[in-house]
Amino acid sequence: MEQTQENKMGTAPVLRLIVSMSLPAVFSMLVQSLYNIVDSYFVSKVSMDALTAVSLSFPIQQLIIAMAVGTGVGVNSLVSRRLGEKRRQEADKAASHGVVLAALTWLLFAVFGLFFARPFIGLFTESPNVAALGGQYLSVVSLCSFSVFIEIALEKTLQATGNMIYPMQFMLVGCVTNLILDPILIFGLLGLPAMGVLGAAVATVTGEILSMLYSIYIIFCKKHAVTVSLKGFRFDQTTLRDIYAVAAPSMLMQSISSFLVMGLNQILSAFSETAISVLGVYYKLQSFVFMPVFGLTHGLSPIMGYNYGARSKSRMIAAFRIGCAIACGIMALGTLLFWLAPTQLLSLFDETGEMLAIGVPAFRTISLCFVPAAFGIIFSTMFQAVGQGKYSLFISVLRQLAVILPAAWLFSKIGLRYVWFAFPLAEAAALLVSLLLFSHFYRGHIRNLDQASSC
């Protein structure tokens, strides 16, 4: 059974394999996107201050996910490559390291939640009410983020083996729990006290903890292509090096988006808090477009990593090309949605006249970056899958620090309406550099894979 599970990534038809491995992740990501939207939807019914408070907390929530997913990506890449190389024991070792590293990384956010949550929110607002609400919300989600780290480590481990069903179930447990509890705890239904923004935080972490508990049960009580064992655990320097060769660039790459939002919030605060709310709403809504593409990458990454490890050039390149085509299709639909229905999207959040005036042109302008971003995401996934996380990091630094923030700051000197053009400009630059890096890597490492396999 394990041999069949392991070998399907090297033998099954590529398109069918991608669809079968990606669909569960795409579905779970869509549910996650719905959660993001509904969470903000309920909070916006409390007050505009509540929506702003949650929007200002978003960069730290992004950072938590970035650190957790970054570690998981490093483990995922190493496990899939070792399975492709038929080195099962080293794959098991990598999976066990992933759980321990996830728990250790959480400690950073526990300290942040205890001492720095409210001061952080205060950096971006002069409203005492927004600072209090945001600090309350952020303290809870930071202190309880251990569940996010553990669940994602186990999720990425199973995805590396080609098992996409259990990871989908992990996410569904958390998201469905949160969707049920959000209105109950925020508005005080079923005889419970109305908790407002704090209720949103409690609903979120309750779902995350249940998701973690279910993932622990599955990983330790069911049979899989890899085994996680913490008995007599000791760190192995080679395993740590191989994990962080991909994980460290991935964590930095994904963390950059948190600093991007912080920087944009600072630029937008010079105009109004409504502009900050528009950006927060945009990031919630765009996840409905981007999350399915990220779900696609969850299926693509182990396929490309496995076949790179197995030295099968044709299958690896086929997976890359199909991934690009599917991602572009999804993003094209997203662009149409943001162009044709920006008013309807904003109306979900009790929009004011000012929010519509800012948000409609913002949504249409930013969405021009969606299709170029599709290529960038697939290129980054390929680089991570083959152990070249430094390329992904370079591209992300270019997109989200070297281009977009300076461009947004310069455009802000002309007017708020022009700030949003920084998004498509950054994605265009990133796409050009991605093509150059891929060309270089292809000539040096991919072009002769099949020949090397036959030697």
C-alpha positions in Angstrom: 0.0 0.0 0.0 2.8 2.5 1.0 4.7 1.6 -2.2 1.7 2.3 -4.3 1.2 5.6 -2.5 4.8 6.6 -3.0 5.1 5.6 -6.6 2.0 7.2 -8.0 3.8 10.6 -8.3 6.3 8.9 -10.7 3.9 6.8 -12.7 0.3 8.3 -12.9 -0.7 10.5 -15.9 0.5 14.0 -14.9 -2.8 16.0 -15.5 -4.9 13.4 -13.6 -2.3 13.3 -10.8 -2.3 17.1 -10.4 -6.1 17.2 -10.4 -6.4 14.3 -7.9 -3.7 15.8 -5.6 -4.7 19.4 -5.9 -8.5 19.3 -5.8 -8.8 18.5 -2.0 -6.3 21.3 -1.2 -8.1 23.7 -3.6 -11.5 22.9 -2.0 -10.1 23.3 1.5 -8.4 26.6 0.5 -11.7 27.9 -0.9 -13.3 27.1 2.5 -10.4 28.9 4.2 -11.1 31.9 1.9 -14.8 31.8 2.8 -13.8 31.8 6.4 -11.6 34.9 5.9 -14.5 36.7 4.2 -17.2 35.7 6.7 -14.9 36.5 9.7 -14.5 40.1 8.5 -18.2 40.2 7.4 -19.4 39.5 11.0 -16.8 41.9 12.5 -17.9 44.7 10.2 -21.4 44.4 11.6 -20.0 45.4 15.0 -18.4 48.7 13.9 -16.0 50.2 11.5 -13.5 50.4 14.4 -13.8 46.6 14.8 -13.1 46.0 11.1 -10.1 48.3 11.2 -8.8 46.6 14.4 -8.9 43.2 12.7 -7.4 44.6 9.5 -4.5 46.0 11.5 -4.0 42.5 13.1 -3.8 40.8 9.7 0.0 41.3 9.1 0.8 39.4 12.3 -1.7 36.6 11.4 0.1 36.5 8.0 3.4 36.3 9.8 2.2 33.3 11.9 1.1 31.5 8.8 4.3 32.4 7.0 6.5 31.0 9.7 4.4 27.8 10.0 4.0 27.3 6.2 7.7 28.1 5.6 8.8 25.4 8.0 6.3 23.0 6.5 7.5 23.8 2.9 11.0 22.9 4.0 9.8 19.6 5.4 7.6 18.9 2.5 10.3 19.5 -0.1 12.8 17.3 1.8 10.3 14.4 2.4 9.1 14.3 -1.2 12.7 14.4 -2.5 13.8 11.6 -0.1 10.9 9.5 -1.1 11.7 10.0 -4.8 15.3 8.9 -4.0 13.9 5.8 -2.1 15.4 7.0 1.2 12.5 6.3 3.5 14.3 6.5 6.8 15.6 10.0 6.1 12.1 11.0 5.0 10.8 9.9 8.4 13.5 11.8 10.2 12.6 15.0 8.3 8.9 14.6 9.2 9.8 14.2 12.9 12.0 17.3 12.8 9.2 19.3 11.3 6.9 18.8 14.4 9.6 19.8 16.9 10.7 22.9 14.8 7.1 24.0 14.6 6.6 23.9 18.3 9.8 25.8 19.0 8.9 28.6 16.4 5.5 29.1 18.2 7.3 30.4 21.3 8.3 33.6 19.5 4.6 34.4 19.0 3.7 33.5 22.5 6.1 36.2 23.8 4.7 38.6 21.2 1.1 38.0 22.3 1.9 38.5 26.0 3.9 41.7 25.7 3.7 43.4 22.3 0.2 42.9 20.7 -1.4 46.2 21.8 1.8 48.4 21.2 1.9 46.9 17.7 -1.6 48.0 16.9 -0.9 51.4 18.3 1.8 52.0 15.7 -0.9 52.3 13.0 -3.8 54.2 14.7 -4.4 57.1 17.0 -7.8 55.7 18.1 -7.7 54.2 21.6 -10.7 52.1 20.8 -9.1 50.6 17.7 -5.9 49.9 19.6 -7.8 48.2 22.5 -9.9 46.0 20.2 -6.9 45.1 18.0 -4.6 44.4 20.9 -7.3 42.1 22.5 -7.8 40.2 19.2 -4.1 39.9 18.4 -3.1 38.7 21.9 -5.5 35.7 21.7 -4.6 34.6 18.2 -0.8 34.9 18.9 -0.8 33.1 22.2 -2.9 30.2 20.8 -1.0 29.9 17.5 0.7 26.7 18.7 -2.2 24.9 17.1 -1.5 26.5 13.7 2.2 25.5 13.8 1.6 21.9 14.7 -1.3 21.3 12.3 0.5 22.8 9.3 3.7 20.8 10.0 1.6 17.6 9.9 -0.4 18.7 6.9 2.7 19.4 4.8 4.2 16.1 5.8 1.2 14.2 4.5 1.0 16.3 1.4 4.7 15.3 0.6 3.6 11.7 0.5 0.8 12.4 -2.0 -2.0 12.2 0.6 -4.2 15.3 0.1 -7.4 14.0 1.7 -6.4 14.2 5.3 -4.9 17.7 5.0 -8.2 18.8 3.5 -10.1 17.4 6.4 -7.7 19.1 8.9 -8.6 22.5 7.4 -12.3 21.8 7.1 -12.5 20.9 10.8 -11.0 24.3 11.7 -12.9 26.4 9.2 -16.3 24.9 9.8 -15.9 25.2 13.6 -14.9 28.9 13.1 -17.8 29.6 10.8 -20.3 28.2 13.3 -18.8 29.9 16.4 -18.2 33.4 14.8 -21.8 34.7 14.9 -22.5 32.9 18.2 -19.6 34.4 20.1 -19.5 37.8 18.3 -23.2 38.6 18.8 -24.0 36.5 21.8 -26.4 34.0 20.4 -27.8 30.9 22.2 -27.7 32.6 25.5 -24.0 33.4 25.4 -22.7 36.9 26.1 -21.8 39.1 23.1 -18.0 39.2 22.9 -17.5 41.3 19.8 -14.0 41.3 18.4 -12.8 39.0 21.3 -15.5 36.5 20.2 -14.0 36.5 16.7 -10.6 35.7 18.2 -12.0 32.9 20.4 -13.9 31.3 17.5 -10.7 31.4 15.3 -8.4 29.7 17.9 -11.1 27.1 18.9 -11.3 26.0 15.3 -7.5 25.9 15.0 -7.1 23.8 18.1 -9.7 21.2 17.0 -7.9 21.0 13.6 -4.6 20.4 15.4 -6.0 17.7 17.6 -7.5 15.9 14.6 -4.2 16.1 12.7 -2.3 14.6 15.7 -4.8 11.7 15.8 -4.4 11.0 12.1 -0.6 11.2 12.0 -0.1 8.9 15.0 -3.0 6.5 14.7 -3.1 5.8 10.9 -0.6 4.3 8.6 1.2 6.6 6.1 4.1 6.6 3.7 6.2 8.3 6.4 6.3 7.9 10.1 6.5 10.7 12.7 8.2 9.5 15.9 9.3 11.8 18.8 10.5 9.0 21.0 14.2 9.5 21.8 14.2 12.5 19.4 17.6 14.2 18.7 18.3 17.0 16.3 20.3 15.9 13.3 22.5 18.7 11.7 22.2 17.4 8.2 18.4 17.1 8.4 18.2 20.6 9.9 20.4 22.0 7.1 18.4 20.3 4.4 15.1 21.5 5.8 16.1 25.1 6.3 17.8 25.3 2.9 14.2 25.6 1.7 12.4 26.6 4.9 14.4 29.7 5.7 14.0 31.3 2.3 10.3 30.3 2.3 9.7 31.8 5.7 11.4 35.0 4.7 9.6 35.0 1.4 6.2 34.6 3.0 6.9 36.9 5.9 7.7 39.6 3.5 4.0 39.9 2.7 3.4 40.8 6.4 5.9 43.6 6.2 4.4 44.7 2.9 1.0 45.1 4.6 2.5 46.9 7.5 4.3 49.3 5.1 1.2 49.8 3.0 -0.8 50.5 6.2 1.7 53.1 7.2 1.5 54.8 3.7 -2.3 54.6 3.7 -2.6 56.0 7.2 -1.6 59.4 5.8 -4.9 59.4 3.9 -7.5 57.8 6.2 -8.3 54.8 8.3 -10.9 53.9 5.6 -8.1 53.4 3.2 -6.6 50.9 5.6 -9.9 49.1 5.9 -10.1 49.0 2.1 -6.7 47.3 2.0 -7.8 44.9 4.7 -11.0 44.0 2.9 -9.1 43.6 -0.4 -6.7 41.0 1.2 -9.7 39.1 2.6 -11.4 39.0 -0.8 -8.4 38.3 -2.9 -7.8 35.2 -0.9 -10.8 33.7 -2.7 -8.8 34.1 -5.9 -5.3 33.3 -4.6 -6.1 30.5 -2.2 -7.2 28.0 -5.0 -3.9 28.7 -6.7 -2.1 28.0 -3.5 -4.1 24.8 -3.2 -2.9 23.9 -6.7 0.7 24.4 -5.5 0.1 21.9 -2.7 -0.5 19.2 -5.2 2.2 20.5 -7.7 5.1 20.8 -5.2 5.4 17.1 -4.2 4.9 16.0 -7.8 7.7 18.3 -9.0 9.9 17.5 -6.0 9.4 13.7 -6.4 10.2 13.7 -10.1 13.2 16.0 -9.7 14.5 13.6 -7.1 13.7 10.6 -9.4 15.4 12.5 -12.3 12.3 12.5 -14.5 12.6 15.7 -16.5 9.6 15.1 -18.8 7.2 14.6 -15.9 8.6 17.5 -13.9 8.2 19.9 -16.8 4.8 18.6 -17.7 3.6 19.3 -14.1 5.1 22.8 -14.3 3.4 23.6 -17.6 0.0 22.3 -16.5 0.3 24.2 -13.2 0.9 27.4 -15.1 -2.1 26.9 -17.3 -4.5 26.1 -14.5 -3.2 29.0 -12.3 -3.6 31.5 -15.1 -7.2 30.4 -15.7 -8.1 30.9 -12.1 -6.5 34.3 -12.0 -8.1 35.4 -15.2 -11.5 34.7 -13.6 -10.5 36.6 -10.5 -9.5 39.6 -12.6 -13.0 39.6 -14.3 -14.7 39.4 -10.8 -12.8 42.4 -9.4 -13.3 44.5 -12.6 -17.0 43.7 -13.0 -18.3 43.6 -9.4 -16.2 45.7 -7.1 -19.2 47.5 -5.6 -20.9 44.3 -4.8 -17.8 42.9 -3.2 -17.4 46.0 -1.0 -21.1 46.0 -0.1 -20.5 42.8 1.9 -18.7 44.9 4.6 -21.3 47.6 5.3 -19.4 50.0 3.0 -19.6 53.7 3.4 -19.5 56.2 0.6 -15.9 56.8 1.3 -15.1 53.1 1.2 -16.7 52.8 -2.2 -14.9 55.9 -3.6 -11.6 54.4 -2.5 -12.3 50.7 -3.0 -13.8 50.5 -6.5 -10.8 52.0 -8.4 -8.4 50.2 -6.0 -9.9 46.7 -6.7 -9.9 47.2 -10.5 -6.3 48.5 -10.5 -4.8 45.9 -8.2 -6.5 43.0 -10.0 -4.4 43.7 -13.1 -1.6 41.9 -11.2 -3.5 38.6 -10.9 -2.4 36.8 -14.1 1.3 37.8 -13.8 1.1 36.7 -10.1 -0.1 33.2 -11.3 3.2 32.6 -13.1 5.2 34.0 -10.2 3.5 31.6 -7.7 4.1 28.5 -9.9 7.8 29.5 -10.5 8.3 29.9 -6.8 6.7 26.6 -6.1 9.0 24.9 -8.6 12.1 26.5 -7.1 11.0 25.4 -3.6 10.2 21.8 -4.8 13.7 21.3 -6.2 15.4 22.7 -3.1 16.2 26.2 -4.6 14.3 28.3 -2.1 16.8 31.2 -2.4 15.3 31.9 -5.9 11.8 32.2 -4.5 13.1 34.5 -1.8 14.8 36.7 -4.3 11.7 37.0 -6.3 9.6 37.8 -3.3 12.0 40.5 -2.1 11.8 42.1 -5.5 8.0 42.0 -5.6 7.3 43.1 -2.0 10.2 45.2 -0.9 12.4 46.3 -3.8 9.5 47.4 -6.1 6.1 47.6 -4.5 6.7 49.6 -1.3 9.0 52.2 -2.9 6.5 52.5 -5.8 3.5 52.8 -3.5 5.3 55.5 -1.5 6.2 57.4 -4.7 2.7 57.1 -6.1 1.2 58.3 -2.8 2.9 61.7 -3.5 0.6 62.0 -6.5 -2.6 60.7 -4.8 -4.3 57.8 -3.2 -5.7 56.5 -6.4 -2.2 55.9 -7.8 -0.9 53.9 -4.9 -2.7 50.8 -6.2 -0.6 50.8 -9.4 2.3 49.6 -7.4 0.8 46.0 -7.4 0.8 45.3 -11.1 4.1 47.1 -11.6 5.7 44.8 -9.0 4.3 41.6 -10.4 5.4 42.5 -13.9 9.0 43.0 -12.7 8.8 39.7 -10.7 7.6 37.8 -13.7 10.5 39.0 -15.9 13.1 38.0 -13.2 11.4 34.7 -12.7 11.8 33.9 -16.4 15.5 34.7 -16.3 16.1 32.6 -13.1 14.2 29.7 -14.6 16.2 29.8 -17.8 19.4 29.8 -15.8 18.3 26.9 -13.5 17.0 24.9 -16.4 20.3 25.0 -18.3 22.3 24.0 -15.2 20.1 21.5 -13.5 17.0 20.3 -15.4 18.0 20.0 -19.1 20.1 16.9 -18.6 18.0 15.1 -15.9 16.8 12.3 -18.1 20.3 11.7 -19.5 21.7 11.6 -16.0 19.0 9.1 -15.0 20.1 6.7 -17.7 23.8 6.8 -16.9 
